[in-house]
Amino acid sequence: MGRTTLTYRQRLQLEMERWKGFRQALLAHERRAFEGLVDRAFRYIHAGMAYPDRDVFDLFTMSSLLSHEERLLELERELKMGMRVDSRLSP
Protein backbone atom coordinates (compact mmCIF):
# COMPACT_ATOMS: atom_id res chain seq x y z
CA MET A 1 0.00 0.00 0.00
CA GLY A 2 1.29 3.46 -0.86
CA ARG A 3 1.21 6.67 1.09
CA THR A 4 -2.10 8.50 0.75
CA THR A 5 -1.13 11.71 2.53
CA LEU A 6 1.31 14.21 1.08
CA THR A 7 4.43 14.91 3.09
CA TYR A 8 5.01 18.39 4.44
CA ARG A 9 7.70 18.93 1.81
CA GLN A 10 5.24 18.04 -0.95
CA ARG A 11 2.55 20.25 0.58
CA LEU A 12 4.98 23.15 0.87
CA GLN A 13 6.09 22.71 -2.74
CA LEU A 14 2.44 22.79 -3.85
CA GLU A 15 1.83 25.90 -1.75
CA MET A 16 4.82 27.65 -3.31
CA GLU A 17 3.53 26.67 -6.74
CA ARG A 18 0.28 28.47 -5.87
CA TRP A 19 2.34 31.61 -5.19
CA LYS A 20 4.02 31.41 -8.60
CA GLY A 21 2.08 34.36 -10.04
CA PHE A 22 2.91 36.49 -7.02
CA ARG A 23 6.59 35.60 -7.34
CA GLN A 24 6.62 36.47 -11.03
CA ALA A 25 5.03 39.87 -10.35
CA LEU A 26 7.86 40.86 -8.01
CA LEU A 27 10.78 43.01 -9.09
CA ALA A 28 14.10 41.19 -9.45
CA HIS A 29 15.46 42.19 -6.03
CA GLU A 30 12.11 41.36 -4.41
CA ARG A 31 12.07 37.98 -6.15
CA ARG A 32 15.53 37.18 -4.76
CA ALA A 33 14.26 38.05 -1.28
CA PHE A 34 11.16 35.89 -1.78
CA GLU A 35 13.21 32.95 -3.01
CA GLY A 36 15.56 33.30 -0.05
CA LEU A 37 12.57 33.28 2.29
CA VAL A 38 11.24 30.11 0.67
CA ASP A 39 14.66 28.44 0.72
CA ARG A 40 15.10 29.19 4.42
CA ALA A 41 11.60 27.87 5.18
CA PHE A 42 12.57 24.54 3.62
CA ARG A 43 15.33 24.27 6.27
CA TYR A 44 12.59 23.60 8.84
CA ILE A 45 11.00 20.65 7.04
CA HIS A 46 11.81 18.43 10.03
CA ALA A 47 9.73 20.63 12.34
CA GLY A 48 6.85 20.94 9.87
CA MET A 49 6.62 17.16 9.63
CA ALA A 50 5.81 17.05 13.35
CA TYR A 51 2.54 18.87 12.63
CA PRO A 52 0.89 17.06 9.70
CA ASP A 53 -2.56 18.50 10.44
CA ARG A 54 -1.47 22.15 10.47
CA ASP A 55 -2.16 24.42 7.54
CA VAL A 56 0.92 24.45 5.31
CA PHE A 57 0.94 28.25 5.10
CA ASP A 58 0.93 28.48 8.92
CA LEU A 59 3.97 26.22 9.00
CA PHE A 60 5.66 28.22 6.24
CA THR A 61 5.00 31.45 8.14
CA MET A 62 6.37 30.07 11.41
CA SER A 63 9.44 28.69 9.62
CA SER A 64 10.02 32.08 8.03
CA LEU A 65 9.67 33.87 11.36
CA LEU A 66 12.06 31.43 12.99
CA SER A 67 14.58 31.93 10.22
CA HIS A 68 14.37 35.70 10.61
CA GLU A 69 14.76 35.46 14.38
CA GLU A 70 17.84 33.25 14.04
CA ARG A 71 19.39 35.67 11.55
CA LEU A 72 18.57 38.65 13.77
CA LEU A 73 20.15 37.01 16.82
CA GLU A 74 23.26 36.20 14.79
CA LEU A 75 23.54 39.78 13.56
CA GLU A 76 23.11 41.09 17.09
CA ARG A 77 25.83 38.74 18.32
CA GLU A 78 28.20 39.86 15.57
CA LEU A 79 27.41 43.51 16.26
CA LYS A 80 28.13 43.10 19.97
CA MET A 81 31.38 41.30 19.20
CA GLY A 82 32.39 44.11 16.85
CA MET A 83 31.58 46.71 19.45
CA ARG A 84 33.76 44.98 22.05
CA VAL A 85 36.66 44.76 19.63
CA ASP A 86 36.44 48.42 18.67
CA SER A 87 39.14 50.16 20.72
CA ARG A 88 37.13 53.38 20.87
CA LEU A 89 34.47 51.71 23.00
CA SER A 90 34.95 50.74 26.61
CA PRO A 91 34.67 47.03 27.40
Residue frames as qw, qx, qy, qz and C-alpha x, y, z in Angstrom:
[[0.000, 0.888, 0.460, 0.000, 0.00, 0.00, 0.00],
 [0.431, 0.391, -0.011, 0.813, 1.29, 3.46, -0.86],
 [0.151, -0.313, -0.397, 0.850, 1.21, 6.67, 1.09],
 [0.101, 0.712, 0.645, 0.259, -2.10, 8.50, 0.75],
 [0.199, -0.943, -0.164, 0.211, -1.13, 11.71, 2.53],
 [0.521, 0.723, -0.153, 0.428, 1.31, 14.21, 1.08],
 [0.650, -0.253, -0.308, 0.647, 4.43, 14.91, 3.09],
 [0.142, -0.862, -0.165, 0.457, 5.01, 18.39, 4.44],
 [0.293, -0.371, 0.482, 0.738, 7.70, 18.93, 1.81],
 [0.176, 0.343, 0.772, 0.506, 5.24, 18.04, -0.95],
 [0.058, -0.830, -0.548, 0.091, 2.55, 20.25, 0.58],
 [0.242, -0.747, 0.056, 0.617, 4.98, 23.15, 0.87],
 [0.273, -0.109, 0.627, 0.721, 6.09, 22.71, -2.74],
 [0.085, 0.592, 0.737, 0.316, 2.44, 22.79, -3.85],
 [0.164, -0.865, -0.334, 0.337, 1.83, 25.90, -1.75],
 [0.269, -0.561, 0.298, 0.724, 4.82, 27.65, -3.31],
 [0.234, 0.214, 0.740, 0.593, 3.53, 26.67, -6.74],
 [0.000, 0.793, 0.609, 0.020, 0.28, 28.47, -5.87],
 [0.213, -0.852, -0.034, 0.477, 2.34, 31.61, -5.19],
 [0.626, 0.102, 0.449, 0.629, 4.02, 31.41, -8.60],
 [0.213, 0.780, 0.380, 0.449, 2.08, 34.36, -10.04],
 [0.372, -0.925, -0.037, 0.076, 2.91, 36.49, -7.02],
 [0.683, -0.403, 0.324, 0.517, 6.59, 35.60, -7.34],
 [0.527, 0.356, 0.467, 0.615, 6.62, 36.47, -11.03],
 [0.029, 0.909, 0.302, 0.286, 5.03, 39.87, -10.35],
 [0.543, -0.756, 0.024, 0.364, 7.86, 40.86, -8.01],
 [0.294, 0.889, -0.350, -0.011, 10.78, 43.01, -9.09],
 [0.748, 0.343, -0.530, 0.205, 14.10, 41.19, -9.45],
 [0.123, 0.389, -0.659, 0.632, 15.46, 42.19, -6.03],
 [0.647, -0.206, 0.311, -0.665, 12.11, 41.36, -4.41],
 [0.921, 0.147, -0.282, -0.224, 12.07, 37.98, -6.15],
 [0.517, 0.365, -0.669, 0.389, 15.53, 37.18, -4.76],
 [0.246, -0.305, 0.571, -0.722, 14.26, 38.05, -1.28],
 [0.830, -0.031, 0.057, -0.554, 11.16, 35.89, -1.78],
 [0.850, 0.249, -0.465, -0.006, 13.21, 32.95, -3.01],
 [0.248, 0.383, -0.695, 0.556, 15.56, 33.30, -0.05],
 [0.531, -0.230, 0.393, -0.714, 12.57, 33.28, 2.29],
 [0.923, 0.089, -0.134, -0.349, 11.24, 30.11, 0.67],
 [0.666, 0.367, -0.607, 0.232, 14.66, 28.44, 0.72],
 [0.014, -0.357, 0.668, -0.652, 15.10, 29.19, 4.42],
 [0.732, -0.142, 0.209, -0.633, 11.60, 27.87, 5.18],
 [0.893, 0.185, -0.386, -0.139, 12.57, 24.54, 3.62],
 [0.281, 0.431, -0.732, 0.447, 15.33, 24.27, 6.27],
 [0.376, -0.178, 0.611, -0.674, 12.59, 23.60, 8.84],
 [0.660, 0.023, -0.591, -0.463, 11.00, 20.65, 7.04],
 [0.407, -0.023, -0.861, 0.304, 11.81, 18.43, 10.03],
 [0.120, 0.151, 0.552, -0.811, 9.73, 20.63, 12.34],
 [0.531, 0.145, -0.184, -0.814, 6.85, 20.94, 9.87],
 [0.547, 0.025, -0.806, -0.224, 6.62, 17.16, 9.63],
 [0.126, -0.101, -0.820, 0.549, 5.81, 17.05, 13.35],
 [0.321, 0.395, 0.417, -0.753, 2.54, 18.87, 12.63],
 [0.164, 0.132, 0.824, 0.526, 0.89, 17.06, 9.70],
 [0.047, 0.690, 0.722, 0.005, -2.56, 18.50, 10.44],
 [0.119, -0.678, -0.101, 0.718, -1.47, 22.15, 10.47],
 [0.529, 0.830, 0.155, -0.089, -2.16, 24.42, 7.54],
 [0.796, 0.162, 0.114, 0.573, 0.92, 24.45, 5.31],
 [0.210, 0.755, 0.021, 0.621, 0.94, 28.25, 5.10],
 [0.575, -0.795, 0.075, -0.176, 0.93, 28.48, 8.92],
 [0.881, -0.273, 0.173, 0.345, 3.97, 26.22, 9.00],
 [0.588, 0.492, 0.131, 0.629, 5.66, 28.22, 6.24],
 [0.111, -0.875, -0.005, -0.471, 5.00, 31.45, 8.14],
 [0.718, -0.679, 0.149, 0.003, 6.37, 30.07, 11.41],
 [0.856, 0.020, 0.175, 0.486, 9.44, 28.69, 9.62],
 [0.379, 0.680, 0.093, 0.621, 10.02, 32.08, 8.03],
 [0.364, -0.871, 0.066, -0.324, 9.67, 33.87, 11.36],
 [0.856, -0.449, 0.165, 0.199, 12.06, 31.43, 12.99],
 [0.741, 0.302, 0.145, 0.581, 14.58, 31.93, 10.22],
 [0.113, 0.813, 0.016, 0.570, 14.37, 35.70, 10.61],
 [0.602, -0.777, 0.101, -0.152, 14.76, 35.46, 14.38],
 [0.891, -0.187, 0.154, 0.385, 17.84, 33.25, 14.04],
 [0.555, 0.499, 0.115, 0.655, 19.39, 35.67, 11.55],
 [0.172, -0.875, -0.008, -0.453, 18.57, 38.65, 13.77],
 [0.765, -0.630, 0.122, 0.058, 20.15, 37.01, 16.82],
 [0.828, 0.061, 0.161, 0.533, 23.26, 36.20, 14.79],
 [0.312, 0.697, 0.085, 0.640, 23.54, 39.78, 13.56],
 [0.436, -0.853, 0.044, -0.283, 23.11, 41.09, 17.09],
 [0.869, -0.391, 0.137, 0.272, 25.83, 38.74, 18.32],
 [0.687, 0.306, 0.151, 0.642, 28.20, 39.86, 15.57],
 [0.030, 0.837, 0.067, 0.543, 27.41, 43.51, 16.26],
 [0.632, -0.765, 0.088, -0.085, 28.13, 43.10, 19.97],
 [0.864, -0.145, 0.162, 0.454, 31.38, 41.30, 19.20],
 [0.485, 0.557, 0.146, 0.658, 32.39, 44.11, 16.85],
 [0.229, -0.888, -0.024, -0.397, 31.58, 46.71, 19.45],
 [0.777, -0.602, 0.123, 0.136, 33.76, 44.98, 22.05],
 [0.795, 0.093, 0.200, 0.566, 36.66, 44.76, 19.63],
 [0.256, 0.811, 0.121, 0.513, 36.44, 48.42, 18.67],
 [0.553, -0.078, -0.397, 0.728, 39.14, 50.16, 20.72],
 [0.074, -0.373, -0.009, -0.925, 37.13, 53.38, 20.87],
 [0.672, -0.481, -0.252, -0.502, 34.47, 51.71, 23.00],
 [0.272, -0.496, 0.703, -0.431, 34.95, 50.74, 26.61],
 [0.251, 0.054, -0.964, -0.076, 34.67, 47.03, 27.40]]
